[in-house]
Each structure stands twice: as C-alpha cells, then as structure tokens.
Amino acid sequence: MVTGALLLNEDKEFDDKKFIYKNWLPLVLLTIFWTVFYGLFYGYGLPALTHQPASFNGFLNYLICFKGSDYPHMWYMYMITGMYLLIPILRLFVKRENKKYILWLIIGCFIIQCIPQTLGFLTIDAEFTVKDFVAQFYLYPFYKMIIYLFLGWYISNFKIAKNKRIIIYILGIISALIMVWSVQTYIGVIPSIRAYVCSGADITNTLYCIAVFVFVLAICKDKENNHPKIKELSTLALSKT
C-alpha cells in the first residue's frame, strides 16, 4: 500500500528508465543476494550448526521454492519485485480523473479474490472449491497483491470522512480479533486456517490492512519530519521516485 501511494503518485515526475535502474534493479539484486544467503544457510550453515550433513539439494530447494524453511519470508521480495514491473503500466491510467474506475478495480479485486479466499474454508474437503469456480472466469488481473497498490493510491489521494474512518477502524479491529481467534481455535482442526483469514488475499486481512493504513495516514499525512537522520534514511528507500 505504501508502494502504491508513493510510486503511483501522479504529482511526482516519473521516468521509466530511471525507475528501472534506480528502483527495480536494486530490488532484484537484493532479492538475489538474500535468496542465496538463506539458501546457503539452510543448505550448509544450519546443517553445520546442528551437526547434520550439508545438503546441496537443501540449498537448491530453498533457492527455487523456499522448501525446508520454517520462515519463508522471502516471498515478499519476489512479490514486490513483480509488482514493481507493473508500476510504469499502472501509471498510465491510475490518475485522479479515473477515480471511479480504480474504485471498481478495488471492488472487483475484493469480490473476485478476497471473498472466495475466505469462503474457501467451507469447501476444504470438496473436490471443487469456491476459488475453483471463480477461476473459471480467468479474471487473473484481479488476483494477488495488486489490490494493495490500488488501495494505497486511492486512500492517499482521497480524503475519507471521519465517520467513515471510524467504521473502517471498527472493521479493522473486528478483523484482527477474528484472525487471532480463528487461528487459535481452529489450527488443530483446520491446519490451513491461516490461508483463509490471514493470507493477505482474504477479507479479514485486507480490512485489517486498510484500517492500519488509514489510521497511520490520518495522523501522519500532514506532518513532516525534518530530522537529518530520517532524511538520510529516506534516501535509501526503493519506493521513492
């Protein structure tokens, strides 16, 4: 959402070549470095620490699909690298004059991705799931994390009335409670429960993220931090244009 708010900001000049070399390429290099680093750790470092034989297959499996890792956090690096490639294309039409169309895209993403993802727990043991049915329509542009790019841009560009913000906060708190309660209550019965309530592509996680983003924006948007160290750190951000 922060990426969408910053990189889709039409008030800032955008140069596609500069973006590729100064934003996207460093992200690719960081992703390669840390993937190899953790691959070596899981293939050779961890076995050495636990007195187990080194495993080239372990290294290779992590490199390709994070197999063998208890904390496959690198998925985010791969995801955001792919999302960055969409930025130059999205900037062609993600503009304030197209507000209603972007809103329809957000609603479409929510209906096509988030609702079926959460309702998936109703068809866990079925051969044909809710997601399988929706997938038959081939609406793939509405899937995965693109909804957050649109949300970040939309929320940062259009003021949300106080009464609506309160509703968003309430929904966010309820969503957070549902996520915690669901996992704690059903993890033993439904091992994959996290995929339906806190995967990033479901109803509760999306509402929770919206609430947090709206809250932070409400208290920070009109404030400026001129501390030299903060400015120095900001120059290292890959989401700047």
C-alpha positions as CSV (number, residue, x, y, z in Angstrom):
1,M,0.0,0.0,0.0
2,V,2.9,2.3,0.7
3,T,4.3,1.4,-2.7
4,G,1.1,2.3,-4.4
5,A,0.8,5.6,-2.5
6,L,4.3,6.7,-3.4
7,L,5.1,5.2,-6.8
8,L,1.6,5.8,-8.3
9,N,1.6,9.4,-7.1
10,E,0.9,11.4,-10.3
11,D,2.1,14.6,-8.7
12,K,5.7,13.3,-8.9
13,E,7.6,13.2,-12.2
14,F,8.2,9.6,-13.4
15,D,10.9,8.4,-15.7
16,D,10.6,4.7,-16.6
17,K,14.3,4.2,-17.3
18,K,15.3,5.9,-14.1
19,F,12.7,3.8,-12.3
20,I,14.1,0.5,-13.7
21,Y,17.7,1.3,-12.9
22,K,17.3,3.0,-9.6
23,N,14.3,1.3,-8.1
24,W,13.7,-2.1,-9.7
25,L,17.2,-3.3,-10.4
26,P,18.5,-2.7,-6.8
27,L,15.5,-4.7,-5.6
28,V,16.3,-7.5,-7.9
29,L,19.9,-7.6,-6.7
30,L,18.8,-7.5,-3.0
31,T,16.4,-10.4,-3.7
32,I,19.2,-12.5,-5.4
33,F,21.6,-11.7,-2.6
34,W,19.3,-12.7,0.3
35,T,17.9,-15.7,-1.5
36,V,21.4,-17.1,-2.0
37,F,22.3,-16.1,1.6
38,Y,19.4,-18.0,3.1
39,G,19.8,-20.9,0.7
40,L,23.4,-21.3,1.9
41,F,22.2,-21.0,5.5
42,Y,19.6,-23.7,5.1
43,G,21.7,-25.9,2.9
44,Y,25.0,-25.6,4.6
45,G,25.0,-23.3,7.7
46,L,22.1,-24.8,9.6
47,P,23.3,-28.4,9.0
48,A,26.7,-27.5,10.3
49,L,25.3,-25.9,13.4
50,T,23.1,-29.0,14.1
51,H,25.8,-31.5,13.2
52,Q,24.0,-32.7,10.1
53,P,25.5,-33.3,6.7
54,A,25.4,-30.4,4.2
55,S,22.8,-30.6,1.6
56,F,23.2,-29.2,-1.9
57,N,19.6,-30.2,-2.6
58,G,18.5,-28.2,0.5
59,F,20.3,-25.2,-0.9
60,L,18.7,-25.7,-4.3
61,N,15.2,-26.3,-2.9
62,Y,15.3,-23.1,-0.9
63,L,16.6,-21.2,-3.9
64,I,13.7,-22.3,-6.1
65,C,10.8,-22.6,-3.7
66,F,11.9,-22.0,-0.1
67,K,11.4,-25.7,0.7
68,G,12.9,-26.7,4.0
69,S,12.5,-23.3,5.6
70,D,10.3,-22.6,8.6
71,Y,10.2,-18.9,7.8
72,P,9.9,-18.4,4.0
73,H,9.7,-14.6,4.4
74,M,11.5,-14.0,1.1
75,W,8.2,-14.5,-0.7
76,Y,7.7,-10.7,-0.2
77,M,10.8,-9.8,-2.1
78,Y,9.7,-11.9,-5.1
79,M,6.2,-10.4,-4.9
80,I,7.2,-6.8,-4.7
81,T,9.8,-7.3,-7.5
82,G,7.0,-8.4,-9.7
83,M,4.7,-5.6,-8.6
84,Y,7.3,-3.0,-9.4
85,L,7.3,-4.1,-13.0
86,L,3.6,-3.2,-13.2
87,I,4.2,0.4,-11.9
88,P,5.1,2.0,-15.3
89,I,2.0,0.5,-16.9
90,L,-0.4,1.3,-14.0
91,R,0.8,5.0,-14.0
92,L,-0.8,5.3,-17.5
93,F,-4.3,5.1,-16.1
94,V,-4.1,5.3,-12.3
95,K,-5.0,9.0,-12.1
96,R,-7.4,11.1,-10.1
97,E,-9.6,11.6,-13.1
98,N,-10.1,7.8,-13.2
99,K,-11.1,7.6,-9.6
100,K,-14.4,5.7,-10.2
101,Y,-12.7,3.2,-12.4
102,I,-9.9,2.5,-9.9
103,L,-12.6,2.1,-7.2
104,W,-14.3,-0.5,-9.4
105,L,-11.0,-2.3,-9.8
106,I,-10.6,-2.4,-6.0
107,I,-14.1,-3.7,-5.5
108,G,-13.5,-6.2,-8.3
109,C,-10.4,-7.5,-6.6
110,F,-12.2,-7.8,-3.3
111,I,-15.1,-9.7,-4.8
112,I,-13.1,-12.0,-7.0
113,Q,-10.2,-12.7,-4.7
114,C,-10.8,-11.9,-1.0
115,I,-14.4,-13.2,-0.7
116,P,-13.7,-16.6,-2.4
117,Q,-10.4,-16.9,-0.4
118,T,-12.2,-16.6,2.9
119,L,-15.2,-18.7,1.9
120,G,-12.7,-21.4,0.9
121,F,-12.9,-22.9,4.4
122,L,-16.4,-24.0,3.6
123,T,-15.2,-26.3,0.8
124,I,-11.9,-27.6,2.3
125,D,-12.7,-31.2,1.8
126,A,-14.6,-30.7,-1.5
127,E,-13.1,-31.6,-4.9
128,F,-14.4,-28.3,-6.3
129,T,-13.9,-25.2,-4.3
130,V,-15.2,-21.6,-4.4
131,K,-11.9,-20.4,-5.8
132,D,-12.1,-23.1,-8.5
133,F,-15.4,-21.8,-9.6
134,V,-14.3,-18.1,-9.7
135,A,-11.1,-19.1,-11.5
136,Q,-13.1,-20.4,-14.4
137,F,-13.8,-16.8,-15.4
138,Y,-10.0,-16.2,-15.9
139,L,-10.0,-12.8,-14.2
140,Y,-6.4,-13.1,-13.2
141,P,-5.6,-9.4,-13.2
142,F,-7.8,-9.1,-10.1
143,Y,-5.7,-11.6,-8.1
144,K,-2.9,-11.4,-5.6
145,M,-1.4,-8.1,-4.3
146,I,-2.4,-5.6,-6.9
147,I,-5.4,-4.6,-4.8
148,Y,-3.0,-3.1,-2.3
149,L,-1.3,-0.9,-4.9
150,F,-4.7,0.5,-5.8
151,L,-5.8,0.9,-2.2
152,G,-2.6,2.7,-1.2
153,W,-3.0,5.1,-4.1
154,Y,-6.8,5.6,-3.5
155,I,-6.6,6.2,0.2
156,S,-3.7,8.6,0.0
157,N,-5.4,10.7,-2.7
158,F,-8.9,11.0,-1.5
159,K,-9.9,12.2,2.0
160,I,-12.0,9.8,4.0
161,A,-14.7,11.4,6.2
162,K,-14.3,10.9,10.0
163,N,-17.5,8.8,10.3
164,K,-16.3,6.5,7.5
165,R,-12.8,6.2,9.1
166,I,-14.5,5.1,12.4
167,I,-16.3,2.4,10.5
168,I,-13.1,1.3,8.9
169,Y,-11.3,1.2,12.3
170,I,-14.1,-0.9,13.8
171,L,-14.0,-3.4,10.8
172,G,-10.2,-3.5,11.2
173,I,-10.3,-4.3,14.9
174,I,-13.0,-6.9,14.4
175,S,-10.9,-8.4,11.6
176,A,-7.8,-8.6,13.8
177,L,-9.8,-10.3,16.5
178,I,-11.3,-12.8,14.0
179,M,-7.8,-13.6,12.7
180,V,-6.4,-14.3,16.1
181,W,-9.4,-16.2,17.4
182,S,-9.8,-18.3,14.2
183,V,-6.1,-19.4,14.2
184,Q,-6.0,-20.1,17.9
185,T,-9.3,-22.0,17.9
186,Y,-9.2,-24.0,14.6
187,I,-5.4,-24.5,13.9
188,G,-5.7,-28.1,15.3
189,V,-8.8,-28.9,13.3
190,I,-8.0,-26.9,10.1
191,P,-4.2,-26.7,9.7
192,S,-4.6,-24.4,6.7
193,I,-6.9,-21.9,8.6
194,R,-4.3,-19.1,8.1
195,A,-4.8,-19.3,4.4
196,Y,-8.4,-18.3,4.8
197,V,-8.2,-15.5,7.4
198,C,-4.6,-14.0,7.3
199,S,-3.1,-14.8,4.0
200,G,-3.1,-11.2,2.6
201,A,-5.7,-12.2,0.0
202,D,-8.7,-12.7,2.2
203,I,-11.4,-10.5,3.7
204,T,-10.1,-10.1,7.3
205,N,-6.5,-9.4,6.4
206,T,-7.5,-6.9,3.7
207,L,-9.8,-5.0,6.1
208,Y,-7.2,-5.0,8.8
209,C,-4.5,-3.6,6.5
210,I,-6.9,-0.9,5.2
211,A,-7.7,0.2,8.8
212,V,-4.0,0.4,9.8
213,F,-3.1,2.3,6.6
214,V,-6.0,4.8,7.1
215,F,-5.1,5.3,10.7
216,V,-1.4,6.0,10.0
217,L,-2.3,8.3,7.1
218,A,-4.8,10.2,9.3
219,I,-2.2,11.0,12.0
220,C,0.9,11.4,9.8
221,K,-0.1,12.7,6.3
222,D,0.1,16.5,7.1
223,K,3.3,16.1,9.3
224,E,6.8,16.5,8.1
225,N,9.9,15.1,9.8
226,N,13.0,17.1,9.0
227,H,15.4,15.2,11.3
228,P,18.7,14.8,9.3
229,K,18.9,11.0,10.1
230,I,15.3,10.4,8.9
231,K,16.0,12.3,5.7
232,E,19.2,10.3,5.2
233,L,17.3,7.0,5.7
234,S,14.6,8.1,3.3
235,T,17.1,8.4,0.5
236,L,17.7,4.6,0.8
237,A,14.0,3.7,0.2
238,L,13.4,1.9,-3.0
239,S,9.9,3.2,-3.3
240,K,11.0,6.8,-3.9
241,T,10.7,8.3,-7.4
